[in-house]
C-alpha cells in the first residue's frame, strides 16, 4: 500500500489496489448532435465543446493524488491519447460515491424554483431548464496539478476508497453563461476580455428579475459572488477558458445603511419568503458543475471580432481596468478608486460626492485654498461610513485680540465631518449619501448635504442639495419645510465655544443645488473635475471678504503612486488651489516576518508517553513564538472521549499495562504570535510531531498569573488526518480550525501525579525595559502644536500569582509646554484644576510616572478582582479596587471600580497637593459585531460614575478593529458640567490609535502602542489613567484585539 506521505507508485502498488478502469470520449460528436436538435448547426463549428477525455477509476485503498494522476495518465498514454493538450485548470476529479450530495443540491434548487414558480414562472422555468442540463458532481479537490501534487502536501490529498471520474479537457474555447437569462449556454472565449464584455450586448436577453450589477463567477470549483459588470461598477476581472457566469436575481437590499424594501429586488417579497436560501443553494450547485450535456449555446448576436458596443472600453482597458491601483494587476476586481476634495473627504473640488473609499482607508491631507489652509485626517470606518477630523488655519485672522494670550498666532478652527451612505449604486439607482460638515466644532464651516452619484463608463456624475454654508448660492425653499415648519429657519449665530452637537440646526434653512462630473482620462493617473458650487461665501469668516467671480470650479487629480495624490484647482474664477493626500489602508497593513517554517506533517517521533521530551516541546514553542511558561499535565482518557470535551476525562495513573489514550493539557501563556492561526496551528503541528499516536486529545489552557482564562480543545487524531490532507473536505491550512474554545477546568494542585514535570509555586522574575512616548495636542491658542517627547524606563515584578509591583520613570527629551498659558495662578476656573495644570507637570526633566502595588484574584471563571495602591499616574496617587464579570466569549462584560486619590505635586516625586477626590465607575463593555453585522469588529464601552473633577456623567468609548489588528477609537465624556463652566470645547473628547508593533517588526509580538489626540485639554470629564485594568488583563476571555 502507498504510505501516507509517499509521492511515487510501484507496479506492486498498482496490482494491490485492484483498479477498475473505463475510458470514454464525450465531446465533439455528442455536442454537435445535440446542437442540431437545438437548431444551432451553423454556430456549432465555432462554439463546439472541446473534446473531453474521461476515465473512471475504482480505488480499493486510499491513494495520494500524485500517484492517482500518474496512473491515470499512464493509461491515457498507453492508448495513444495526446496528453500535452490537456488544460489542467479545467480538469475535474469527481468523487462519484458522493453523487447523492450533488443530486441533493440540485433537488434543493429545483424545490426552491417550484416554490417561487407562482410568482415568477418564467424565471423559475428558464433556470430549471438550465440546471437540468448540467452534468454535476462533488469535486472536493478543486483545481489539480501533477507538478504541485508532487512537490507540496497541501496540493496532494489522500483520496479515500471509492469510485472517481477524471475529466481531462482540452483548452476550452468557451465560457458558460447561465442564470436569469434566456440566452444561455456556451459562449466564445475571447482572450483578455472582462466579465462586462460578455454582458454588454446581452442585456436584452436578461430576465426582468436579473441583476444588471453583479454576476457570480465560478472557476473550476471556486465560487466568487458579486463580481461587478454594470456600466457604473465594472472592474477588470478577466475570464479564463471554461469559466461559468451565473446571473443572479437583483438584490434590493441596496447594501447601504437603510434598507429600502422591495425597491430594486428582482424577486417579490412572497418569492423571497418562499425560497429564502435560493442564492446560497445556487452557489453550492454551481460549484458542482462539470459540463453542460444539453449542448446549449449562446446566440451569436454579431460577428465578434472585438467586443462590441460599450464593451470596447473593456478590451482596450481604459476606464474599466486602468482606473484601478496599478498594483492590482489586470485581473483585479478592485473598485473604482475614489479621489478627495479640498476638505480631505471623498468628493469633487469643494463639493462632496456620495462615493466611499475602500473600508479601512486612511488619508492625511493638506489643502491650501488661499484664505484657508486645511489639515484633515479622513478614515473610512465601514463601507457605509466616512469620518474626518480637521484643523483649518486662517492666515488673515489672529487667534485673539489679546497679545498676552495668543501673541501673533493665527486663528485655528477644528471640527469633524461625517458622511453616511444610504444606499449603494445599482444599474437604475444612484449612490446616495447624507453628510454633516463641522458638526461638532465651532460651526464656522457647518453645513449638511444630501448627494447622489451615478457613473457611466469613465464619467462619474454628482448632484446634491446643500444646507447651511453649502446652501447659500441661488437659494430655494427647503423641501423639508413640507414636513415641518421648523426646517424653514436656521440660526446664523456662530458657536465660538465649539464642541457642541447643534442638531437643532441640521438640514434647516434655505437650500441650494450643487453638482459636477469627474472624468477618468485615458492616462490612468489623471482625473479631470468640473463642479458647480452651492456656496457663495457670504457666511465665511476668513478675515477678508471673498467675492467669487463664478460658481464653476475646475480641478485636476494626479495619482503619483498608490499612496500619494496631488491636486490642483482653479476656483471662484480667480483662485489657484493645491493639495496633497497620503493614503493607506488599515485593513491591508502587514509586515514580512522572519520566523521558523511551520513543522511539516510527519509521523510521531515517539511511540509512548514516557519518551516525550517535554523541555523539547517547550523549546520549540518558544522558537515559534507561540507559548511560554508551559506546564504539561497528562491524564488517561476513555477511547471514546477524544472529541467530547473534558467532561468524559478520567484522571488515572499514567503508567498502565494496557495502551491507553491520553489527554495532554498545556497550562501556558501566549507569547509573541498575535494571529490565532499562527499561534494555534504552529503549536498543534509541534504537538502532533512530538506526542505519540495514543495522545488523541490536546487542551491548551491560556492563563494570566496562573489563573486559567480560556481553553482550546483539539482532537489530535483528527488534526493529524486533516493536516495530512486525508479529509477531502478540509485543506491542511484549515486544519487548525478544529480547535474549539471552552471553559477551562480548575488547575490541578501542584502535587497532582499527572504533571509531566515537577514545578514549584508560581514565582515571576523581574522584567524591565524602556519605551519612547509622545504626548501631543493640536490647535491651542498659544501654538498650533504642543508636544512632549520622553522615554519611559519601566519595571514589573510579579512575586506570586496574586501580588505584583509595577513602576516606571519618565525622562524628558524635549517639549514646548513652557508656552502653555494655564499656569497655577494664571486663571480662575470653576472646576478643580485636575488636568489644566499640565504645564507644571510637563516642565520636569525626570519624574516618577508610576509605582503601583497590585493584588489580582480570580474568584471563579467569570469573576475577577483587583486591588491596587500607590502612585497611579503622573498627576494622582491613591488606592482603589475593581471587580469584573466576564463570561467566556460573551459580547457583554461588566465592571465596577472605586478609587480614592489625591493630586500629586509638580516636582514629579512623592509630594502631594491638597486636592482629594473619590472617583469610580460602573462600566459596560459591549462587542457589537455579533448583533450588528454592519458594525463588525466594534467595541463600545460605557463608564457611568464620578470623574476626577467631581463631575458626574458617562464616558463613551468606541473602538473599531481592522483586519491588521490596528484599532482606532474615539471617546467623549458627557457630564453635569455646563459648556460655559467647561470652557472652550464644551466637553472632553479625543481620539486614539492602537498599533500592533509587529506591523513594524520582522518578529512577531503582541505588544501594542497607543497614540492619542485630544483637541483641547480642560478639567471636566477626565478619568484616572490606570495602567492595569481587568478588562485588558482578561482579554483572552473574549478576544477583541487578538482574534
N, C-alpha and C positions, 0 to 999 in steps of 0.2 A: 504494500500500500504506500501511497505518497504521504510522507510525513508533513506535519503542519507547515513548516517553513520551506519545503523543498521546491525548487524552481524548475526542475527538469523531470523527464519521464522516460523510463526504460521500456523495452519490449515486454519484460515481465509484468510491469505495471499494466500495460495495455491488455494483456491476457487476463490478468486477475480482475480487472474492472468490468469485464464482460460487456463491452459497449455494443449497443444495438444501433445500427446506423441506417438512415434512409436519406437519399439525395434526390431533391426535386428542383425543377426550374419553374418559377412563375414570373410573369412579366410581360414581355412584348406581345406574344401571341394572344394571351388571355385578355390583356387590356385592350388590344385592338378590337377583339371580338366584342367586348362589352361596349366599347366606344361606338361601334357600328350600330349596336342596338339602341344607342342613345343619340344617333344621328350626328356623330362628330367625326365622320370618316376623314374629312379634309384636314381637320386640326390634329388628328392623331399622329401624323407624321412628325409634327413639331412638339407635341405635348405628351408623347408616349412615356409611360413609366420605364425607368431604366431596368435592365434585366436584373432580377433578384435571385441570388443563389440561396438555397435554404437547405439546412441539414438538421435532421433530428437525431438527438443523442440521448440514450438512457444511461444514467450513471447509477451503478450499483454500489459505489463507495464514494465518499467525498473526494473532490479533486480541486486543485488550485486552478485559477483561471488561465494562467500562462500555459500550464500543461494541457488543459482542455483545448485552448485555441491552437496549440501546436499540433495536437492530434487531429482536430477538425481540418486544419489547413493541409495536413498531410493527406487526408482523404480527398480533398479537392485536387491536390497536386497529382495524385495517382490517376485521377480521371481526366487530367489534362486541362483543368479549369485555369484561366488566366487570373491569378491572384493579384497581379500588380494593378488591376483595375478596381480593386475593392476600395470603396470610400468609407474609411473607418469611422468618421464622425456620425455616419448614418447606420452603422452596424447595430443590430439588435440581438440581444440574447433573451429569449422569452422563457420563463420558467412555467412550463405547461401544467405542472402539478398544482399551480395556484390559479388556474384558469377560472375557477369559480369566483375568485376575488374580482377579476376584471368583469366577469359576467354580472356580478352583483352591482358593480359600479355603473354598468350600462343600464341595468334594471332600475337603479335609483333615479338616474337621469330621465329615463322613459316614464317612470312613475310621476316625477315632477312635471314633465311635459303633459301627461294626461291630466294632472291636476289643474294646470293653467290653460288647457285647451278651451274651456268655455269662455275665457276672457280674451285669449289671443290665439285663435285657431290657426292662422297662417304661420305664425312664429313657431308654434308647437309642431305643426306638420312638417315644416321645412327642416327644423332641427332634428326631429325624429328620423326623417329620411336620411339625413347625413350620417348620423351615428350608427344607424343600422347597416351602413355600407362600410364601416370601419372594421379592419382586422385588428383586434386588440389583444393585449397580453401583459401580464405583470413582468416588468423589466427591472429587477432590483439593482442592477449594477450600472445602469446608465451607459454613458459613452465608454467604449473599450479601446484599449491599445495594447498590442502584444509587447511593444518595447517597454511601456511604462509598467506593465504587469511583471515583466522580468526584473525590473530594477527596484520597484517600490512596493512595499507591503500594502500601502494604502490603496493601490490600484490592482491588487492581486488577491481577490477574495477566495475563500474556500467554498466551492459550490457544494451544497448538500446533495444527497442522493435524490434522484427523480429524473423526469424527462424534460429535456430542453430543446428548443428550436433556435438555431443560429441563422440569422438573416444577414447576408453579406451582399449589399447592393453595389452597383457602380455609382459613380458620382451622379447624383440626381440632376436632371435638367429642369426640375420644377420646385416650387414651393406649393404649399396647400393652403387654401382659404376656405374656412367653414364658419358657422355661426349664423348670425342674424342677417343672412344674405341669400338671395335667390340664385346667385351666380357663384356656385361653389365647386370645389374640387381642385385639381392640379392647375397651376399657372406657370408660365415660363419663368425660369430663374434668369435674372439679369445681374451680372457681377457689378458690385458697387452700389446697387440700388438699396434705398432705405425702406422702412416699413411704409412710409407715406406713399412711396412710388406705386405700391400695389393696391392702393385705395383711392388715389386721386381721381382716377377715371372710372371708379366702380361705385360711386356714391348713389347713382340712380338705381342700383341693384340692391341696396341695403333696405331691410325691412324698416317699418316705422318705429319698431322697438329698438333698433340698433343704436349703439353708441357711435357717434361721429367724432369722438375724442380719443379713445384708447382702444387697444386690442390686447389679447392675450397671445404671447409668443411662446411656442413650445419647440424647444431644440433638443432632439433626442427625447430624454425624459425630464428635462429641466423646464419648469413652467414659470414664466415671468408674466405677471399680471400688470395691467395698467401701463402698457407701452404706448406713449402718445404718438398720434399720427395726424391730428387735425391741422388746418392751416394756421391755427393760433398757438399750437403747442408742440408741433412736430420736432423731433430730435434726430440725432444722427445714427440711430441703430440700424446697422446694415444686416441684411439677411444672408443666410448661408443655404446651400442646396439642401432640400429636404425639410426645411423649417415648416412649421404649421402655424397659421394665424387664425385665431378664433375671435370672431366679432361678438362681444358680449352685449346684452341689453344695456341701455343707458342707466347710469346711476344718478338719481336725482338728489342725493344727499348733499351735493354741492361741495363737499369736502371742507366747508368753512365752519365757522363757529355757530352759525344759526342755520338749522335745517329748514328747508322751505317746502316741506310736504311733498305733494305729487309733482310739483313743478320740475320738469326735466326727467322724471322717471320713465324708463322705457316700458316697464310693466306696471299694471294697475295695482292699487293697494290690495285688492282681493287676490290678484295673482301672486303678489309677494307674500301674502299671508298663507296662501295655499302651498307654495313651494319656497320656503324661506332660505333653503340651503342649495338652491339650484346652481348658483355660481360656483360654490365650493365643490359640488358634485361634478360639474362640467370640467373644472380644472383637474380633478383627480382622473377622470376618464380620459382627458386629453393626454395625460402622462402615460397612459397605456397604449396610445396609438402606435401601430406598426406600419400599416399602409391602408389605402382605400381600395378594397377589392371590387367596388362598384364601377371603377373607371371613370368617375365623374371628372369633367374638365370645365375650367372657367372659360366662358366665351371670349374669343379674341375680339376686342372691340375696335382695334385699329392695327395697322402694321407697326409693330413695336420695335422700331429701330432705335428709339430712345425711350424716354419715359413718359412723354406726352403731357400736354397742358400744364397745369400747375406743377406737376412733378418735375418739370425741367429744373426747378430750383434744386431739387434733391440731387440730381446726377452731377451737376456742376459743383454742388456742395457749398453754396454760399450761406444764405440765412439759416438753413436748417442744420448745417454741420459746423460751419466755421465760426458761428457766434458763440460756440462753446469754448470753455477754457482749453487752451492749447494742450494742456497736459492730459485732457480727457481722451484724446485719440479719436480715430474715425468711427469706432464702434460705440461711442458714448451715447448714453441716454440722459446725460446731464441737461437740466432745463436751461432755457434761455438765460443768459447772465444778465442780471439787473444792474443798473447804474444809479448813482446818487445825485441829489440836487445840492444846492448851496447850503442846505440846512443839515447835511450829513445823513439825510433819510433817503430811502428809495424814492426817486422822483425824476422830474424833468430838470428845470433850471432853478426857479424859485418855487414852483408849484409841486405838490405831491402827486404820486400815482397810487394805484391800488396794488401795484406789484409788491411781492415779498421775495426776499433773498432766501437762500437755502437755510434750513434750520441750523442754528449754531454759528452762523456767520457773524463775525465781529469786525467792525471797521472803526478806525480812528481817522478823523478828517480835520483839515484846516481849510477854511474858505475866506478869502479876502474879497469883500464886497464894497470896498472903498470906505463907506461910512460905518461898516460893521466888519469885525474880524471874529469869525466864529470857530470854536473848537468843539467837536462833537464826538462822543462815543456812542455808537449805534450797535444794537445787538438784536439778532433775530432769535428771540427766545423759543418760539414754536413756529411751525409753518404758517400759523394764522396771526401771530403777534410780533410786532416790531416795537422796540422801546429805545429811546435815546435820552442821554443826558448831555447838556451843553453848557458852555460858557460863551458869552458874547462880550468882546471888548469894544467899547465905543470911543474912538480916539478924540472925538470932538466934545466929550463931556468929562468933567472931573468926577471922582467918586463922591466928593462932598465939597462944600464951600469952606470947610474948616481945615486950614493947613496943619494944625496941630494933630488932627485926627487921621487924615489920609494923605497929606502932602500933595504932591503932584500926580498921584496915582489916578489913572483914567478909570472911568466907570466900567464896572464889570457886572454883567447880569448873568444869572444862572437859572436853569429851569429844565423841564422834562417834556418830552414828546412821546406820544404813543399812537400806534395805528393797529387796527383790528380788521382782519378780513372777514366779511360777512359771508361771501361765498366765492368759490373759485370759478374761473372762466371755463365755459364749455363751448361747444360748437355754436350754440344760439345765444347764450347769455354772456355778458361781460364779467370780468372780475370786479367785485365791488368791495370797497373798504371804507371804514369810517375812522377819523383820527382827531386827536387833540394836540394842539401846539401850546407849549408853555403853560401846561395845565396846573402845575404846582410850583410855579416860580413867582416872579413879581407881576406877571401879566403884561410885561412890556411887549411881548410878541404873541400874545394869546390869540387863538383862532381855532376854529373847528372846520372840518370838511367832510363831505361825502363825495367819493370819487369812483369812477368806473374806467376800466381799461379793456380794450379789445384789440387783439393782434391779428394781422393778416400778412403772412409771409414776413418780409423784413421790416414792416411798419407796425408800430405799436401806438394806438390812438388813446388819448386821455380826454375825459370830460368830467368836470366836477363842479360842485357848488360849495362856496366858502362862506364862513361866518366870521364875525369879529374882524380882525385885521385882514383876513382873507376875503372879506365881503364888502369892500369899500368902493370898488370901481363899478360904475353903471349898475347901481343897486336896484333891487326889486324887492317886493314884499316877501317876507319869509313864508314859504309854503306851509310850515308847521303852525302858522297862525290859525289855520283851519282846524287844528286840533285843540289849541288853547290860545287865548289872547296873551298869555304870559310869554309866548315865544316872539311876540312882536317888538318888545323893547329890550334894550341891552344897556347896562350902565357903562359909561365911558371912564369911570374912575380908574386910577392907577394904584394897584396894590403894592405900595412901596415896601411894606414889611416882608412880603413874599412868603412862599411855603404853604399857602392855603389852597384847598381844593374849592374853587369858586364855581361849584357845579350849577348854581342857580343862574350862571351867565352862559352856560354852554348851549350852543345852537340857537341862540336868541339874537334878535335884531335883524336888520336888513341883510340880504344875501347877494352874492354876485357869482357869475359863472366864470370858470377858467377851463382851459383845455390846451391841447398840444399834441405833438406827434414826435416819436423817436424813430430814427431810421438807421438800420444796420447797413452800413455801406459794404460794397464788395470787398473792401480791405478790412479784414477781420477786426483789427484793434480799434477801429474808428466808428463812433456813433455820432450822428448829427441830430440836434434837438431844436425844435421851434415850439414856443408856447405863447399863449395869451394869458397875461397875469391879471388876477382879480383884486390885487392890492394897489390902491393909488397913493399909498404912503402918507395919507393925510393924518393918520393917527400915530405915525412914528415919532419917537423922541430921540433923534440921533444927534442933537446938538446943533444941527444945521437943517434947513428946510430942504426937502427932497422934492424936486419937480420933474416927474417923468415926462419925457418927450413923446413916448409911445408905450402902449401896453404890451408890445411884442418884444420878446426876448429870444436870443439865438445863442446856441451853445454847441461845443464840441466836447466829446468824452473820449480820451485816448487811453486804452488799456496797455500800460507799459509792460506789464507781465501779469501773472496770476494774482499778484498781491498788491499791485500799485496801479491806481487810476489817476490820470491827470485831467483837469477840467479847465476850459476856457470859455468865457461867455461875454456877450455884448448885450447889456441890459438897459432898459429905460431910454434907449436912444442916445445915451451919452456916457455910459459907464462900462469900463472893461473890468471883468472879474476873473479870478482864477482860484483853483483849489486843488488839493491832493488828498487821496484816500489811501490808507494802508489797511488791508483786509486779510483775514484768515478765517478758518472755521474751527470752532472749539470741538466739534464732533470728529474732526479728522486729524487732530494733533496726535503725533506719535513719535517715538524715538527708537531707532535700532538698538537692540540690546546685545551685549556680549555675555552670553550665558552658555553653560554646557548643553550639548544636544540632549533632548529627552531620551531616557533609557528605551532602547528598542524592544519590541516584543521578543520574548525568549522563554525557554523552559526554566522553571525554578532552579536556582543554583544549589539548593539543599533539599534533602528528602525528609527531614524530620525537624520538629520544632527545636530540639536540643542543639541542632547545628547552626541555628540562626546567629548571625553576628549583629547584635543589637547596636553596639557602637558604630559598626559599619553603616547601618541604615541611618543612624543619626548624622553621621558624617556626610553621607550622600545627600540627605535632605538639606543640610546646610550648604553644600556645594551648589545645589539647585535653587537656593534662596527660598525654600518653602517654609519649613518649620524648624524651630529651635527649642531647647529646653524640654525635650520629649522624654516622658516616662512611658514604658510599654507594659501593658497588662495583658496577660494571656488567660483565657478560660476555655474550657471544653464546652462545645455546643452540640445539641442534637443535630443529626444529619439533615433533618427537615426544616431547621430554623434559619438557614442561611439567608433567606430573603424575607423573614417575617419580623424583623426588628429584635431588639434586645429582650423583649418580654419572655421569649422562649429559651433564653440562655440559662444554663445551669452551671453555677460555679462548682468546679471539681478540681481535684489534683491534676496536674499536668501529666505526670508520669503514670501511664497505664499500660497494660499488656496489649490491649487492642490498638487499632489505628484510628483514633477518634478524629473528628473535625474540631478545629479551633477557631475562636474569635480573638483577634488581636486588637486591643484598644490603645490608641495613642493619645495620651493627655499632653497637650502641647500648646505652643504659642506661634501664631503666624509671624513670619519673619519679614522678608523683603518683597516677595511676589504680591502684586496688588490685584491682578486679574484672577478671578476664581478658576478659570480654565487652567492657567499656568500653575496655580497653587495646588489644585486637587489632582490634575492629570499627571503632573510630574511626580507627585508623591505616590499616587497609585501605581505608576509604572515602576517606581523603585520597589514598592512592596510586592508587586506581582513577580518581580525577578528574585527578590531576596527571601521571600517566605515560601515554605514548602507547599505542595499541592493540597495538603489536607487543612490548610488555613483557608477556609471558604468564606470568611467574613472579616471585614475590617471596619473599625469605628475610629474616626478622628474627632476627638473632643477638644474644641478650641477653648482656651481659658484666658482669664485675666487674674493675676495674683492668686493662682491656684484655684480660682472659682470657675467651674465649668459653665460656659455660656451657651454653646450650641454643639450638636453632634452631627457629623456626616457619616452615614452608613453606606457601605458598599458590599455587594455580593461579589467577592473577589473572583470566584469561578466564572461568573457571567462577564465580569470585566475582562478577564483574560481572553475569553472567547471573542468578545467584541473587538478588543484591541488587536486580535489576530485575524480580524475580518472573517470570522466564522458565522456571523449572523448577517444574512443578506440585507436586512433592513436597517442596520446600524453601521455607519462608516467608522473606521478606527479613531478618527479625530473627534468623534462624538461619543466615544465610549465612556468618558468621564461623566457624562450626564446621568449615568446610572447611580451616582451619589444621591442620597436622599437626606434632607435635613430633618432632625428630630430633637426632642428634648434630651439633654444629657442626663445620664444616671449619676447618682452620687459618686464622688470619687472614693475608691476603696481606701481603707485605712493603710497606713504606712507598713504595717506588719503583714498585710494580706499576702498569702503564698503565691498569688497569681502574678505578682510583679516580676518581670523578666530580669530586672536589675535592682539591687538594693539601693535605696536612697534615703537621705535624712529629711528633716523638716525643711520647708521652703525657706530659703535664705538668699536674698538678692545681693548682687555686688554693686558697689558704687559705679555710676555711669556719669560721664561728663562730656562736654563739648562746647562748641561755640556756634553762633549763627548770626548773620547780618540782618539788620532791620531798617525799615524806612517808615517814618511817620510823616504824613503829608496832609495838607489842607489847601484847597484852592479858593480863590475869589474873595479873599478878605480885603477890607478897606486899606490896610497898611501896605500890602503887597499881594500880587496875584497868587503867589505860591509860597506857602510856609512848609518847611520840612525839617526833619532831623534824621540824619544817618548815624546809626550807632551799632555796636557789636555787643551781643549778649553772651556772657560766659555762664553756662548753666551746669547744674549737677543734680543727680537723683539717686537716692539710696533707699531701696525697699528692704527694711530689716526683716520682715516676715510677711506672711500672706495678708496681714491686715494693716500693719503700720509702716509708713514710709515718710521720707523727708525730701522736699524739692526746694531748689533755690536758684536764683540767677542774679548776676550783677551786670549792669549796663555801663558801657564805656562810650562816651560821646566821640564821634568823628567830626561832624560838622552840622551846624543848624543855623537858622536865621530867626529863631523865636525872640531874639532881643528886640525885634521890630514890632512885636505884638503889644498893643496898647492897653489891654485889660490887665493892669497891674493890681497889686493888692489894694491900694488905696485910691486907685485911679477913678473908679466909677461906682455909683450906687447901684445896687442890684436887689430887686425884690425877692430873689431866691438865694439860698445859701450858695456860696461860691465853691461848688464841688468839682467843676471842670474848667472854668474860665481863668483860673489861676495857673493855667498851663505854662505861661512864660516862666514863672518862678521855678517850676519843676524842671523845665527843659534846659535851663541855663547851667545845670550842674555837669561837670565833666565825668564824674564817676558816681554811681548811685546804686543802692540796693534795690533791685526791682521786685524781688520776691524771696521770702524764706518761709516755708509753709509746711507744717506737720499735718499728715492725713491718716485717718483711720477708716479703712474700707471694710465692708461686711456684706456678704451675700446672705440674705435672710432665707430665701429659697430661690427656685429657678426664675421666678417672676419679680421678686422684690430685692432691692439693693439699697444700701445706706452708706453715707459718707459723712464723717465729722472732720473738721479742719480748723486750724487756727494759726495765726502768725501775721507776717507782712503779706497781705493778699494781692496787692498790686502797687503800682507806682504812687498812688495817691491815698490809699486806705490800708489800715491794718485792723485786725479783729478776729472774731471767731464765728463759726457757722456750722450748719448741718443741712444735709439734703437726703431725701428718700426718693426712690424712683420705682414705678411699676411698669414693667416692660415685658409683655408676653412674647413668646417666640414667634418671629415672622408676622407680628401684628402690625397693622397700619397705624395703630394708636399706642401711645405711651403717655404716662402722666407723672409729673414730679412736683415736689414741694421743697423749697429751700428757705431758710431763715438765717439772717446774719446780723450781728451787732458789730458795727465798725466805727472807727474813729479816723479822722483825717490826719495824714502824716505831715511832718514838717517839710520845708522846702529843701533842706540840705541833702536829702537822699539817704540819710541814716535812719536811726531808730526814733528820732524826735517826733512829737505829736503836737497837733493843734487842738483847739478847744472843741471843734465841731464833732458831734457824735450822733449817730442815727441808726435805727433799725430798718433794715431793708430785706425784702424777701418776696418770693413769687410762687404762685401755683402755675405750673407750666403744662401745656398741652402740646404734644408732638404728633403730627398727622402726616403720614406719607400718602399723598393724594393720587398716586399713579393707578392703583387698583380700581378706585371708584370713579376716577375721571381720566379716561384714556387720553383725552386731548391735553392733559396736564402731566404727561409722562415724566417720570424722574423728578418729581416736585415734592419738597418737604416744607410744611407750614408749621411754624412754632408760635404759640401764643403764651406770653408771660403776663399774668394778672397779679398786680401787687403794688408795693411801695418802692419808689426809686430813691436814689441817693440824696436828692434834694428834699425828700419828704413828700413829693408829689405822688399822686396815685393814678393808676390807669393801666393800660395794656401796651406791651411792646410786641409788635408783629414782625416776624422774620420769615421771609420766603426765600427758598433756595431751589435752584434748578441745576441738576447734574447733567452733563453732556456725556457723549459716548467715550470721550477721552478721560473721563472722571474729573475733569476740571469742572468746578462748581461756581456759579455766580449767585449772589444773594443781595437782598435789599431788606432794610429794616426801617421801621418808623414807630415812634413812641407817642401814643395819644394819652395825655394826662389831663388832670383837672387844672393845669396852669393855663391861663389865658394867653393868647398870642401877644397881647400887649406886655404882659409880665415876662413872657419868654424872651421877647426881643426879635431881632431880625431872623427870619427863617420860620417863625411861628411854632415849630415843633422839631424835635430831634429826628433826624433821618440820615441814612447813609447807605453805602454800597460796599461790597467786598467780593474778592475773587479768591477762591481756594484752589491752589495749583498743586497737583501731584508732582513732586520733584523728579519722578522717574520720566517725566516728559522732557527733562533736560539732562538726563543721565544715561550712560550706556549700561548701567547696572540697575536692576530693579530696586525699588524702595517704596515703602508705604508712607514715608514722610511727606507731609504737605506743608505748604507755606501760604499764608493768608495776607493779602494786600487790601487795605481798606481805603475808602474815600468818604469823608464826612464833609458835606458842603460848607457847614459853618458850625462852630462849637459854641453852645450855650449851656446853661446849667440844668435845665429841666429834662426829664426823660432819660436819665443815664443809669445803667446797671453796673454792678461790680464786674471787673474783668478777671473772672476767676480762671485759673489755669486748669484745674481738674473739675470736670463736670460728669455726672454719672451717665448722661446720655451718650457722650463720646467714649467713655470707658467701656460701655456695654454695646458698642457699635455692632459687634458680631451677633447680637441677639436678633437684629433685623437690619441687615446691612443696607446702607444708603450710599456711602462713598466707595465701598469695596464690593459692589455686587456686579 
